[in-house]
Amino acid sequence: MGTKTIRLDEDVYERIKRQKRSDETFSEAIDRLTGAPSLAELGGIVDLERVEKMEAAIEAADEADAAEVEEFLDEFR
């Protein structure tokens, strides 16, 4: 594997240096810090049925919150 020389601003270098583990090279640290999967690569991890259940739970919680706020306000009306 070859190498490349890159130029980093000092503040960027310092951020990487702070996050670099003692047992890794700068190259390994940059790979670890930037190696997260893209959103496109995450497609299909969560199935549609689970997403729909999550949406329903969020909607139910929102409705419960709205009802609680109305009950609270009714006490002052």
mmJSON file of the N, C-alpha and C atoms, coordinates in Angstrom:
{"data_MODEL":{"atom_site":{
"group_PDB":["ATOM","ATOM","ATOM","ATOM","ATOM","ATOM","ATOM","ATOM","ATOM","ATOM","ATOM","ATOM","ATOM","ATOM","ATOM","ATOM","ATOM","ATOM","ATOM","ATOM","ATOM","ATOM","ATOM","ATOM","ATOM","ATOM","ATOM","ATOM","ATOM","ATOM","ATOM","ATOM","ATOM","ATOM","ATOM","ATOM","ATOM","ATOM","ATOM","ATOM","ATOM","ATOM","ATOM","ATOM","ATOM","ATOM","ATOM","ATOM","ATOM","ATOM","ATOM","ATOM","ATOM","ATOM","ATOM","ATOM","ATOM","ATOM","ATOM","ATOM","ATOM","ATOM","ATOM","ATOM","ATOM","ATOM","ATOM","ATOM","ATOM","ATOM","ATOM","ATOM","ATOM","ATOM","ATOM","ATOM","ATOM","ATOM","ATOM","ATOM","ATOM","ATOM","ATOM","ATOM","ATOM","ATOM","ATOM","ATOM","ATOM","ATOM","ATOM","ATOM","ATOM","ATOM","ATOM","ATOM","ATOM","ATOM","ATOM","ATOM","ATOM","ATOM","ATOM","ATOM","ATOM","ATOM","ATOM","ATOM","ATOM","ATOM","ATOM","ATOM","ATOM","ATOM","ATOM","ATOM","ATOM","ATOM","ATOM","ATOM","ATOM","ATOM","ATOM","ATOM","ATOM","ATOM","ATOM","ATOM","ATOM","ATOM","ATOM","ATOM","ATOM","ATOM","ATOM","ATOM","ATOM","ATOM","ATOM","ATOM","ATOM","ATOM","ATOM","ATOM","ATOM","ATOM","ATOM","ATOM","ATOM","ATOM","ATOM","ATOM","ATOM","ATOM","ATOM","ATOM","ATOM","ATOM","ATOM","ATOM","ATOM","ATOM","ATOM","ATOM","ATOM","ATOM","ATOM","ATOM","ATOM","ATOM","ATOM","ATOM","ATOM","ATOM","ATOM","ATOM","ATOM","ATOM","ATOM","ATOM","ATOM","ATOM","ATOM","ATOM","ATOM","ATOM","ATOM","ATOM","ATOM","ATOM","ATOM","ATOM","ATOM","ATOM","ATOM","ATOM","ATOM","ATOM","ATOM","ATOM","ATOM","ATOM","ATOM","ATOM","ATOM","ATOM","ATOM","ATOM","ATOM","ATOM","ATOM","ATOM","ATOM","ATOM","ATOM","ATOM","ATOM","ATOM","ATOM","ATOM","ATOM","ATOM","ATOM","ATOM","ATOM","ATOM","ATOM","ATOM","ATOM","ATOM","ATOM"],
"id":[1,2,3,4,5,6,7,8,9,10,11,12,13,14,15,16,17,18,19,20,21,22,23,24,25,26,27,28,29,30,31,32,33,34,35,36,37,38,39,40,41,42,43,44,45,46,47,48,49,50,51,52,53,54,55,56,57,58,59,60,61,62,63,64,65,66,67,68,69,70,71,72,73,74,75,76,77,78,79,80,81,82,83,84,85,86,87,88,89,90,91,92,93,94,95,96,97,98,99,100,101,102,103,104,105,106,107,108,109,110,111,112,113,114,115,116,117,118,119,120,121,122,123,124,125,126,127,128,129,130,131,132,133,134,135,136,137,138,139,140,141,142,143,144,145,146,147,148,149,150,151,152,153,154,155,156,157,158,159,160,161,162,163,164,165,166,167,168,169,170,171,172,173,174,175,176,177,178,179,180,181,182,183,184,185,186,187,188,189,190,191,192,193,194,195,196,197,198,199,200,201,202,203,204,205,206,207,208,209,210,211,212,213,214,215,216,217,218,219,220,221,222,223,224,225,226,227,228,229,230,231],
"type_symbol":["N","C","C","N","C","C","N","C","C","N","C","C","N","C","C","N","C","C","N","C","C","N","C","C","N","C","C","N","C","C","N","C","C","N","C","C","N","C","C","N","C","C","N","C","C","N","C","C","N","C","C","N","C","C","N","C","C","N","C","C","N","C","C","N","C","C","N","C","C","N","C","C","N","C","C","N","C","C","N","C","C","N","C","C","N","C","C","N","C","C","N","C","C","N","C","C","N","C","C","N","C","C","N","C","C","N","C","C","N","C","C","N","C","C","N","C","C","N","C","C","N","C","C","N","C","C","N","C","C","N","C","C","N","C","C","N","C","C","N","C","C","N","C","C","N","C","C","N","C","C","N","C","C","N","C","C","N","C","C","N","C","C","N","C","C","N","C","C","N","C","C","N","C","C","N","C","C","N","C","C","N","C","C","N","C","C","N","C","C","N","C","C","N","C","C","N","C","C","N","C","C","N","C","C","N","C","C","N","C","C","N","C","C","N","C","C","N","C","C","N","C","C","N","C","C","N","C","C","N","C","C"],
"label_atom_id":["N","CA","C","N","CA","C","N","CA","C","N","CA","C","N","CA","C","N","CA","C","N","CA","C","N","CA","C","N","CA","C","N","CA","C","N","CA","C","N","CA","C","N","CA","C","N","CA","C","N","CA","C","N","CA","C","N","CA","C","N","CA","C","N","CA","C","N","CA","C","N","CA","C","N","CA","C","N","CA","C","N","CA","C","N","CA","C","N","CA","C","N","CA","C","N","CA","C","N","CA","C","N","CA","C","N","CA","C","N","CA","C","N","CA","C","N","CA","C","N","CA","C","N","CA","C","N","CA","C","N","CA","C","N","CA","C","N","CA","C","N","CA","C","N","CA","C","N","CA","C","N","CA","C","N","CA","C","N","CA","C","N","CA","C","N","CA","C","N","CA","C","N","CA","C","N","CA","C","N","CA","C","N","CA","C","N","CA","C","N","CA","C","N","CA","C","N","CA","C","N","CA","C","N","CA","C","N","CA","C","N","CA","C","N","CA","C","N","CA","C","N","CA","C","N","CA","C","N","CA","C","N","CA","C","N","CA","C","N","CA","C","N","CA","C","N","CA","C","N","CA","C","N","CA","C","N","CA","C","N","CA","C","N","CA","C","N","CA","C"],
"label_alt_id":[null,null,null,null,null,null,null,null,null,null,null,null,null,null,null,null,null,null,null,null,null,null,null,null,null,null,null,null,null,null,null,null,null,null,null,null,null,null,null,null,null,null,null,null,null,null,null,null,null,null,null,null,null,null,null,null,null,null,null,null,null,null,null,null,null,null,null,null,null,null,null,null,null,null,null,null,null,null,null,null,null,null,null,null,null,null,null,null,null,null,null,null,null,null,null,null,null,null,null,null,null,null,null,null,null,null,null,null,null,null,null,null,null,null,null,null,null,null,null,null,null,null,null,null,null,null,null,null,null,null,null,null,null,null,null,null,null,null,null,null,null,null,null,null,null,null,null,null,null,null,null,null,null,null,null,null,null,null,null,null,null,null,null,null,null,null,null,null,null,null,null,null,null,null,null,null,null,null,null,null,null,null,null,null,null,null,null,null,null,null,null,null,null,null,null,null,null,null,null,null,null,null,null,null,null,null,null,null,null,null,null,null,null,null,null,null,null,null,null,null,null,null,null,null,null,null,null,null,null,null,null],
"label_comp_id":["MET","MET","MET","GLY","GLY","GLY","THR","THR","THR","LYS","LYS","LYS","THR","THR","THR","ILE","ILE","ILE","ARG","ARG","ARG","LEU","LEU","LEU","ASP","ASP","ASP","GLU","GLU","GLU","ASP","ASP","ASP","VAL","VAL","VAL","TYR","TYR","TYR","GLU","GLU","GLU","ARG","ARG","ARG","ILE","ILE","ILE","LYS","LYS","LYS","ARG","ARG","ARG","GLN","GLN","GLN","LYS","LYS","LYS","ARG","ARG","ARG","SER","SER","SER","ASP","ASP","ASP","GLU","GLU","GLU","THR","THR","THR","PHE","PHE","PHE","SER","SER","SER","GLU","GLU","GLU","ALA","ALA","ALA","ILE","ILE","ILE","ASP","ASP","ASP","ARG","ARG","ARG","LEU","LEU","LEU","THR","THR","THR","GLY","GLY","GLY","ALA","ALA","ALA","PRO","PRO","PRO","SER","SER","SER","LEU","LEU","LEU","ALA","ALA","ALA","GLU","GLU","GLU","LEU","LEU","LEU","GLY","GLY","GLY","GLY","GLY","GLY","ILE","ILE","ILE","VAL","VAL","VAL","ASP","ASP","ASP","LEU","LEU","LEU","GLU","GLU","GLU","ARG","ARG","ARG","VAL","VAL","VAL","GLU","GLU","GLU","LYS","LYS","LYS","MET","MET","MET","GLU","GLU","GLU","ALA","ALA","ALA","ALA","ALA","ALA","ILE","ILE","ILE","GLU","GLU","GLU","ALA","ALA","ALA","ALA","ALA","ALA","ASP","ASP","ASP","GLU","GLU","GLU","ALA","ALA","ALA","ASP","ASP","ASP","ALA","ALA","ALA","ALA","ALA","ALA","GLU","GLU","GLU","VAL","VAL","VAL","GLU","GLU","GLU","GLU","GLU","GLU","PHE","PHE","PHE","LEU","LEU","LEU","ASP","ASP","ASP","GLU","GLU","GLU","PHE","PHE","PHE","ARG","ARG","ARG"],
"label_asym_id":["A","A","A","A","A","A","A","A","A","A","A","A","A","A","A","A","A","A","A","A","A","A","A","A","A","A","A","A","A","A","A","A","A","A","A","A","A","A","A","A","A","A","A","A","A","A","A","A","A","A","A","A","A","A","A","A","A","A","A","A","A","A","A","A","A","A","A","A","A","A","A","A","A","A","A","A","A","A","A","A","A","A","A","A","A","A","A","A","A","A","A","A","A","A","A","A","A","A","A","A","A","A","A","A","A","A","A","A","A","A","A","A","A","A","A","A","A","A","A","A","A","A","A","A","A","A","A","A","A","A","A","A","A","A","A","A","A","A","A","A","A","A","A","A","A","A","A","A","A","A","A","A","A","A","A","A","A","A","A","A","A","A","A","A","A","A","A","A","A","A","A","A","A","A","A","A","A","A","A","A","A","A","A","A","A","A","A","A","A","A","A","A","A","A","A","A","A","A","A","A","A","A","A","A","A","A","A","A","A","A","A","A","A","A","A","A","A","A","A","A","A","A","A","A","A","A","A","A","A","A","A"],
"label_entity_id":["1","1","1","1","1","1","1","1","1","1","1","1","1","1","1","1","1","1","1","1","1","1","1","1","1","1","1","1","1","1","1","1","1","1","1","1","1","1","1","1","1","1","1","1","1","1","1","1","1","1","1","1","1","1","1","1","1","1","1","1","1","1","1","1","1","1","1","1","1","1","1","1","1","1","1","1","1","1","1","1","1","1","1","1","1","1","1","1","1","1","1","1","1","1","1","1","1","1","1","1","1","1","1","1","1","1","1","1","1","1","1","1","1","1","1","1","1","1","1","1","1","1","1","1","1","1","1","1","1","1","1","1","1","1","1","1","1","1","1","1","1","1","1","1","1","1","1","1","1","1","1","1","1","1","1","1","1","1","1","1","1","1","1","1","1","1","1","1","1","1","1","1","1","1","1","1","1","1","1","1","1","1","1","1","1","1","1","1","1","1","1","1","1","1","1","1","1","1","1","1","1","1","1","1","1","1","1","1","1","1","1","1","1","1","1","1","1","1","1","1","1","1","1","1","1","1","1","1","1","1","1"],
"label_seq_id":[1,1,1,2,2,2,3,3,3,4,4,4,5,5,5,6,6,6,7,7,7,8,8,8,9,9,9,10,10,10,11,11,11,12,12,12,13,13,13,14,14,14,15,15,15,16,16,16,17,17,17,18,18,18,19,19,19,20,20,20,21,21,21,22,22,22,23,23,23,24,24,24,25,25,25,26,26,26,27,27,27,28,28,28,29,29,29,30,30,30,31,31,31,32,32,32,33,33,33,34,34,34,35,35,35,36,36,36,37,37,37,38,38,38,39,39,39,40,40,40,41,41,41,42,42,42,43,43,43,44,44,44,45,45,45,46,46,46,47,47,47,48,48,48,49,49,49,50,50,50,51,51,51,52,52,52,53,53,53,54,54,54,55,55,55,56,56,56,57,57,57,58,58,58,59,59,59,60,60,60,61,61,61,62,62,62,63,63,63,64,64,64,65,65,65,66,66,66,67,67,67,68,68,68,69,69,69,70,70,70,71,71,71,72,72,72,73,73,73,74,74,74,75,75,75,76,76,76,77,77,77],
"pdbx_PDB_ins_code":[null,null,null,null,null,null,null,null,null,null,null,null,null,null,null,null,null,null,null,null,null,null,null,null,null,null,null,null,null,null,null,null,null,null,null,null,null,null,null,null,null,null,null,null,null,null,null,null,null,null,null,null,null,null,null,null,null,null,null,null,null,null,null,null,null,null,null,null,null,null,null,null,null,null,null,null,null,null,null,null,null,null,null,null,null,null,null,null,null,null,null,null,null,null,null,null,null,null,null,null,null,null,null,null,null,null,null,null,null,null,null,null,null,null,null,null,null,null,null,null,null,null,null,null,null,null,null,null,null,null,null,null,null,null,null,null,null,null,null,null,null,null,null,null,null,null,null,null,null,null,null,null,null,null,null,null,null,null,null,null,null,null,null,null,null,null,null,null,null,null,null,null,null,null,null,null,null,null,null,null,null,null,null,null,null,null,null,null,null,null,null,null,null,null,null,null,null,null,null,null,null,null,null,null,null,null,null,null,null,null,null,null,null,null,null,null,null,null,null,null,null,null,null,null,null,null,null,null,null,null,null],
"Cartn_x":[0.857,0.0,0.903,0.567,1.347,0.965,1.646,1.343,1.136,0.468,0.235,0.591,1.098,1.355,0.157,-0.365,-1.495,-1.141,-1.842,-1.632,-2.869,-2.666,-3.766,-3.554,-4.64,-4.552,-4.165,-3.5,-3.026,-4.163,-5.296,-6.407,-6.974,-6.994,-7.467,-6.495,-5.202,-4.174,-4.317,-4.534,-4.651,-5.894,-7.016,-8.223,-7.986,-7.313,-7.009,-6.059,-5.072,-4.08,-4.753,-5.728,-6.437,-7.274,-7.794,-8.657,-7.89,-6.627,-5.797,-5.479,-5.642,-5.312,-3.808,-3.304,-1.848,-1.258,-2.066,-1.548,-1.82,-2.232,-2.521,-1.748,-1.53,-0.869,-1.892,-1.424,-2.349,-3.239,-2.669,-3.454,-4.564,-4.242,-5.253,-6.322,-5.895,-6.857,-7.806,-7.275,-8.117,-9.063,-8.575,-9.425,-10.559,-10.24,-11.262,-12.271,-11.787,-12.666,-13.523,-13.075,-13.819,-14.408,-14.207,-14.619,-16.052,-16.885,-18.28,-18.995,-19.949,-20.681,-21.507,-21.69,-22.532,-23.993,-24.876,-26.304,-26.752,-26.166,-26.529,-26.176,-25.069,-24.655,-25.533,-26.212,-27.071,-28.445,-28.774,-30.078,-30.351,-31.545,-31.934,-31.623,-30.931,-30.607,-31.857,-32.659,-33.906,-35.048,-35.823,-36.897,-38.081,-38.904,-40.032,-41.017,-41.271,-42.222,-41.751,-40.462,-39.934,-40.028,-39.747,-39.848,-41.285,-42.251,-43.653,-44.06,-43.555,-43.85,-43.256,-42.048,-41.406,-42.194,-42.635,-43.422,-44.732,-45.379,-46.638,-46.414,-45.323,-45.019,-44.755,-44.046,-43.767,-45.059,-45.91,-47.197,-48.067,-48.11,-48.909,-48.377,-47.057,-46.462,-46.79,-46.742,-47.084,-48.541,-49.435,-50.851,-51.072,-50.386,-50.51,-49.996,-48.885,-48.347,-49.332,-49.923,-50.882,-52.086,-52.57,-53.716,-53.352,-52.152,-51.71,-51.618,-51.138,-51.052,-52.451,-53.394,-54.772,-55.391,-55.176,-55.704,-55.128,-53.856,-53.199,-53.798,-53.962,-54.52,-55.965,-56.731,-58.132,-58.26,-57.27,-57.303,-57.274,-56.758,-56.621,-57.68,-58.541,-59.563,-60.812],
"Cartn_y":[-1.167,0.0,1.23,2.18,3.398,4.407,5.536,6.612,7.898,8.843,10.169,11.194,12.301,13.416,14.352,14.733,15.66,16.848,17.936,19.129,19.345,19.544,19.79,21.133,21.851,23.044,22.603,23.465,23.099,22.691,23.391,23.043,21.664,21.301,19.974,18.918,19.181,18.26,18.034,19.094,18.98,18.188,18.391,17.606,16.125,15.792,14.38,13.843,14.63,14.205,13.907,14.74,14.518,13.246,12.901,11.728,10.458,10.602,9.464,8.64,7.338,6.436,6.226,5.899,5.77,4.635,3.648,2.498,2.558,3.72,3.802,4.93,4.77,5.81,6.877,8.0,9.028,8.471,7.676,7.087,6.204,5.384,4.529,5.359,6.44,7.304,7.956,8.476,9.116,8.094,6.882,5.831,5.511,5.392,5.095,6.231,7.467,8.627,8.925,8.522,8.826,7.581,6.427,5.182,4.766,5.639,5.288,5.026,4.123,3.851,5.061,5.174,6.261,5.897,6.879,6.612,5.597,5.67,4.717,3.293,3.128,1.798,1.272,2.172,1.762,1.3,1.537,1.146,-0.333,-0.631,-2.022,-2.573,-1.832,-2.323,-2.363,-1.318,-1.255,-1.531,-2.558,-2.915,-1.967,-1.917,-0.979,-1.198,-2.445,-2.718,-2.089,-2.194,-1.602,-0.08,0.504,1.963,2.409,1.669,2.027,1.934,0.93,0.803,1.974,2.375,3.504,4.787,4.992,6.175,6.206,5.043,4.962,5.278,4.787,5.056,6.54,7.162,8.598,9.395,9.022,9.714,9.564,8.366,8.134,8.972,9.047,9.852,11.332,11.794,13.188,13.485,12.563,12.75,12.754,11.871,11.83,13.128,13.629,14.894,16.032,16.077,17.14,17.063,15.85,15.694,16.153,15.846,16.256,17.774,18.409,19.867,20.47,19.915,20.414,20.275,19.131,18.929,19.968,20.238,21.221,22.611,22.968,24.284,24.419,23.324,23.356,23.769,23.456,23.815,25.328,26.063,27.517,28.266,27.571,28.229,28.446],
"Cartn_z":[0.0,0.0,0.0,-0.822,-0.916,0.139,0.123,1.055,0.275,0.896,0.34,1.4,0.973,1.868,1.784,2.952,2.982,3.862,3.667,4.47,5.324,6.615,7.544,8.222,8.438,9.263,10.671,11.411,12.743,13.677,13.592,14.476,14.155,12.878,12.482,12.986,12.803,13.289,14.795,15.548,17.001,17.399,16.671,16.966,16.746,15.641,15.371,16.425,16.772,17.77,19.107,19.513,20.775,20.743,19.567,19.451,19.087,18.74,18.374,19.607,19.476,20.575,20.615,21.78,21.936,21.101,20.777,20.04,18.535,18.009,16.587,15.927,14.641,13.856,13.493,12.974,12.519,11.41,10.523,9.441,9.998,10.985,11.613,12.315,12.975,13.664,12.664,11.573,10.559,9.95,9.703,9.16,10.126,11.409,12.414,12.51,12.502,12.68,11.453,10.288,9.064,8.417,9.021,8.391,8.649,9.168,9.43,8.116,8.122,6.881,6.452,5.156,4.645,4.835,4.687,4.803,3.759,2.569,1.52,1.931,2.632,3.078,4.207,4.913,6.025,5.563,4.304,3.783,4.002,4.457,4.66,6.03,6.866,8.204,9.077,8.986,9.757,8.786,9.069,8.151,8.293,7.265,7.199,8.334,8.708,9.791,11.097,11.357,12.593,12.556,11.409,11.264,11.501,10.953,11.144,12.61,13.323,14.753,15.527,15.144,15.815,15.564,14.322,13.99,14.777,14.889,15.635,17.108,17.676,19.08,19.307,18.387,18.499,18.394,17.45,17.283,18.527,19.093,20.306,21.466,21.589,22.653,22.45,21.208,20.917,21.289,20.943,21.274,22.783,23.492,24.951,25.567,25.043,25.538,25.303,24.118,23.799,24.733,25.013,25.916,27.318,27.752,29.09,29.193,28.159,28.15,28.204,27.442,27.453,28.84,29.496,30.846,31.803,31.672,32.534,32.298,31.026,30.717,31.159,31.092,31.524,32.973,33.771,35.199,35.38,34.417,34.522,33.731,33.056,32.238,33.033],
"occupancy":[1.0,1.0,1.0,1.0,1.0,1.0,1.0,1.0,1.0,1.0,1.0,1.0,1.0,1.0,1.0,1.0,1.0,1.0,1.0,1.0,1.0,1.0,1.0,1.0,1.0,1.0,1.0,1.0,1.0,1.0,1.0,1.0,1.0,1.0,1.0,1.0,1.0,1.0,1.0,1.0,1.0,1.0,1.0,1.0,1.0,1.0,1.0,1.0,1.0,1.0,1.0,1.0,1.0,1.0,1.0,1.0,1.0,1.0,1.0,1.0,1.0,1.0,1.0,1.0,1.0,1.0,1.0,1.0,1.0,1.0,1.0,1.0,1.0,1.0,1.0,1.0,1.0,1.0,1.0,1.0,1.0,1.0,1.0,1.0,1.0,1.0,1.0,1.0,1.0,1.0,1.0,1.0,1.0,1.0,1.0,1.0,1.0,1.0,1.0,1.0,1.0,1.0,1.0,1.0,1.0,1.0,1.0,1.0,1.0,1.0,1.0,1.0,1.0,1.0,1.0,1.0,1.0,1.0,1.0,1.0,1.0,1.0,1.0,1.0,1.0,1.0,1.0,1.0,1.0,1.0,1.0,1.0,1.0,1.0,1.0,1.0,1.0,1.0,1.0,1.0,1.0,1.0,1.0,1.0,1.0,1.0,1.0,1.0,1.0,1.0,1.0,1.0,1.0,1.0,1.0,1.0,1.0,1.0,1.0,1.0,1.0,1.0,1.0,1.0,1.0,1.0,1.0,1.0,1.0,1.0,1.0,1.0,1.0,1.0,1.0,1.0,1.0,1.0,1.0,1.0,1.0,1.0,1.0,1.0,1.0,1.0,1.0,1.0,1.0,1.0,1.0,1.0,1.0,1.0,1.0,1.0,1.0,1.0,1.0,1.0,1.0,1.0,1.0,1.0,1.0,1.0,1.0,1.0,1.0,1.0,1.0,1.0,1.0,1.0,1.0,1.0,1.0,1.0,1.0,1.0,1.0,1.0,1.0,1.0,1.0,1.0,1.0,1.0,1.0,1.0,1.0],
"B_iso_or_equiv":[0.0,0.0,0.0,0.0,0.0,0.0,0.0,0.0,0.0,0.0,0.0,0.0,0.0,0.0,0.0,0.0,0.0,0.0,0.0,0.0,0.0,0.0,0.0,0.0,0.0,0.0,0.0,0.0,0.0,0.0,0.0,0.0,0.0,0.0,0.0,0.0,0.0,0.0,0.0,0.0,0.0,0.0,0.0,0.0,0.0,0.0,0.0,0.0,0.0,0.0,0.0,0.0,0.0,0.0,0.0,0.0,0.0,0.0,0.0,0.0,0.0,0.0,0.0,0.0,0.0,0.0,0.0,0.0,0.0,0.0,0.0,0.0,0.0,0.0,0.0,0.0,0.0,0.0,0.0,0.0,0.0,0.0,0.0,0.0,0.0,0.0,0.0,0.0,0.0,0.0,0.0,0.0,0.0,0.0,0.0,0.0,0.0,0.0,0.0,0.0,0.0,0.0,0.0,0.0,0.0,0.0,0.0,0.0,0.0,0.0,0.0,0.0,0.0,0.0,0.0,0.0,0.0,0.0,0.0,0.0,0.0,0.0,0.0,0.0,0.0,0.0,0.0,0.0,0.0,0.0,0.0,0.0,0.0,0.0,0.0,0.0,0.0,0.0,0.0,0.0,0.0,0.0,0.0,0.0,0.0,0.0,0.0,0.0,0.0,0.0,0.0,0.0,0.0,0.0,0.0,0.0,0.0,0.0,0.0,0.0,0.0,0.0,0.0,0.0,0.0,0.0,0.0,0.0,0.0,0.0,0.0,0.0,0.0,0.0,0.0,0.0,0.0,0.0,0.0,0.0,0.0,0.0,0.0,0.0,0.0,0.0,0.0,0.0,0.0,0.0,0.0,0.0,0.0,0.0,0.0,0.0,0.0,0.0,0.0,0.0,0.0,0.0,0.0,0.0,0.0,0.0,0.0,0.0,0.0,0.0,0.0,0.0,0.0,0.0,0.0,0.0,0.0,0.0,0.0,0.0,0.0,0.0,0.0,0.0,0.0,0.0,0.0,0.0,0.0,0.0,0.0],
"pdbx_formal_charge":[null,null,null,null,null,null,null,null,null,null,null,null,null,null,null,null,null,null,null,null,null,null,null,null,null,null,null,null,null,null,null,null,null,null,null,null,null,null,null,null,null,null,null,null,null,null,null,null,null,null,null,null,null,null,null,null,null,null,null,null,null,null,null,null,null,null,null,null,null,null,null,null,null,null,null,null,null,null,null,null,null,null,null,null,null,null,null,null,null,null,null,null,null,null,null,null,null,null,null,null,null,null,null,null,null,null,null,null,null,null,null,null,null,null,null,null,null,null,null,null,null,null,null,null,null,null,null,null,null,null,null,null,null,null,null,null,null,null,null,null,null,null,null,null,null,null,null,null,null,null,null,null,null,null,null,null,null,null,null,null,null,null,null,null,null,null,null,null,null,null,null,null,null,null,null,null,null,null,null,null,null,null,null,null,null,null,null,null,null,null,null,null,null,null,null,null,null,null,null,null,null,null,null,null,null,null,null,null,null,null,null,null,null,null,null,null,null,null,null,null,null,null,null,null,null,null,null,null,null,null,null],
"auth_seq_id":[1,1,1,2,2,2,3,3,3,4,4,4,5,5,5,6,6,6,7,7,7,8,8,8,9,9,9,10,10,10,11,11,11,12,12,12,13,13,13,14,14,14,15,15,15,16,16,16,17,17,17,18,18,18,19,19,19,20,20,20,21,21,21,22,22,22,23,23,23,24,24,24,25,25,25,26,26,26,27,27,27,28,28,28,29,29,29,30,30,30,31,31,31,32,32,32,33,33,33,34,34,34,35,35,35,36,36,36,37,37,37,38,38,38,39,39,39,40,40,40,41,41,41,42,42,42,43,43,43,44,44,44,45,45,45,46,46,46,47,47,47,48,48,48,49,49,49,50,50,50,51,51,51,52,52,52,53,53,53,54,54,54,55,55,55,56,56,56,57,57,57,58,58,58,59,59,59,60,60,60,61,61,61,62,62,62,63,63,63,64,64,64,65,65,65,66,66,66,67,67,67,68,68,68,69,69,69,70,70,70,71,71,71,72,72,72,73,73,73,74,74,74,75,75,75,76,76,76,77,77,77],
"auth_comp_id":["MET","MET","MET","GLY","GLY","GLY","THR","THR","THR","LYS","LYS","LYS","THR","THR","THR","ILE","ILE","ILE","ARG","ARG","ARG","LEU","LEU","LEU","ASP","ASP","ASP","GLU","GLU","GLU","ASP","ASP","ASP","VAL","VAL","VAL","TYR","TYR","TYR","GLU","GLU","GLU","ARG","ARG","ARG","ILE","ILE","ILE","LYS","LYS","LYS","ARG","ARG","ARG","GLN","GLN","GLN","LYS","LYS","LYS","ARG","ARG","ARG","SER","SER","SER","ASP","ASP","ASP","GLU","GLU","GLU","THR","THR","THR","PHE","PHE","PHE","SER","SER","SER","GLU","GLU","GLU","ALA","ALA","ALA","ILE","ILE","ILE","ASP","ASP","ASP","ARG","ARG","ARG","LEU","LEU","LEU","THR","THR","THR","GLY","GLY","GLY","ALA","ALA","ALA","PRO","PRO","PRO","SER","SER","SER","LEU","LEU","LEU","ALA","ALA","ALA","GLU","GLU","GLU","LEU","LEU","LEU","GLY","GLY","GLY","GLY","GLY","GLY","ILE","ILE","ILE","VAL","VAL","VAL","ASP","ASP","ASP","LEU","LEU","LEU","GLU","GLU","GLU","ARG","ARG","ARG","VAL","VAL","VAL","GLU","GLU","GLU","LYS","LYS","LYS","MET","MET","MET","GLU","GLU","GLU","ALA","ALA","ALA","ALA","ALA","ALA","ILE","ILE","ILE","GLU","GLU","GLU","ALA","ALA","ALA","ALA","ALA","ALA","ASP","ASP","ASP","GLU","GLU","GLU","ALA","ALA","ALA","ASP","ASP","ASP","ALA","ALA","ALA","ALA","ALA","ALA","GLU","GLU","GLU","VAL","VAL","VAL","GLU","GLU","GLU","GLU","GLU","GLU","PHE","PHE","PHE","LEU","LEU","LEU","ASP","ASP","ASP","GLU","GLU","GLU","PHE","PHE","PHE","ARG","ARG","ARG"],
"auth_asym_id":["A","A","A","A","A","A","A","A","A","A","A","A","A","A","A","A","A","A","A","A","A","A","A","A","A","A","A","A","A","A","A","A","A","A","A","A","A","A","A","A","A","A","A","A","A","A","A","A","A","A","A","A","A","A","A","A","A","A","A","A","A","A","A","A","A","A","A","A","A","A","A","A","A","A","A","A","A","A","A","A","A","A","A","A","A","A","A","A","A","A","A","A","A","A","A","A","A","A","A","A","A","A","A","A","A","A","A","A","A","A","A","A","A","A","A","A","A","A","A","A","A","A","A","A","A","A","A","A","A","A","A","A","A","A","A","A","A","A","A","A","A","A","A","A","A","A","A","A","A","A","A","A","A","A","A","A","A","A","A","A","A","A","A","A","A","A","A","A","A","A","A","A","A","A","A","A","A","A","A","A","A","A","A","A","A","A","A","A","A","A","A","A","A","A","A","A","A","A","A","A","A","A","A","A","A","A","A","A","A","A","A","A","A","A","A","A","A","A","A","A","A","A","A","A","A","A","A","A","A","A","A"],
"auth_atom_id":["N","CA","C","N","CA","C","N","CA","C","N","CA","C","N","CA","C","N","CA","C","N","CA","C","N","CA","C","N","CA","C","N","CA","C","N","CA","C","N","CA","C","N","CA","C","N","CA","C","N","CA","C","N","CA","C","N","CA","C","N","CA","C","N","CA","C","N","CA","C","N","CA","C","N","CA","C","N","CA","C","N","CA","C","N","CA","C","N","CA","C","N","CA","C","N","CA","C","N","CA","C","N","CA","C","N","CA","C","N","CA","C","N","CA","C","N","CA","C","N","CA","C","N","CA","C","N","CA","C","N","CA","C","N","CA","C","N","CA","C","N","CA","C","N","CA","C","N","CA","C","N","CA","C","N","CA","C","N","CA","C","N","CA","C","N","CA","C","N","CA","C","N","CA","C","N","CA","C","N","CA","C","N","CA","C","N","CA","C","N","CA","C","N","CA","C","N","CA","C","N","CA","C","N","CA","C","N","CA","C","N","CA","C","N","CA","C","N","CA","C","N","CA","C","N","CA","C","N","CA","C","N","CA","C","N","CA","C","N","CA","C","N","CA","C","N","CA","C","N","CA","C","N","CA","C","N","CA","C","N","CA","C","N","CA","C","N","CA","C"],
"pdbx_PDB_model_num":[1,1,1,1,1,1,1,1,1,1,1,1,1,1,1,1,1,1,1,1,1,1,1,1,1,1,1,1,1,1,1,1,1,1,1,1,1,1,1,1,1,1,1,1,1,1,1,1,1,1,1,1,1,1,1,1,1,1,1,1,1,1,1,1,1,1,1,1,1,1,1,1,1,1,1,1,1,1,1,1,1,1,1,1,1,1,1,1,1,1,1,1,1,1,1,1,1,1,1,1,1,1,1,1,1,1,1,1,1,1,1,1,1,1,1,1,1,1,1,1,1,1,1,1,1,1,1,1,1,1,1,1,1,1,1,1,1,1,1,1,1,1,1,1,1,1,1,1,1,1,1,1,1,1,1,1,1,1,1,1,1,1,1,1,1,1,1,1,1,1,1,1,1,1,1,1,1,1,1,1,1,1,1,1,1,1,1,1,1,1,1,1,1,1,1,1,1,1,1,1,1,1,1,1,1,1,1,1,1,1,1,1,1,1,1,1,1,1,1,1,1,1,1,1,1,1,1,1,1,1,1]
}}}
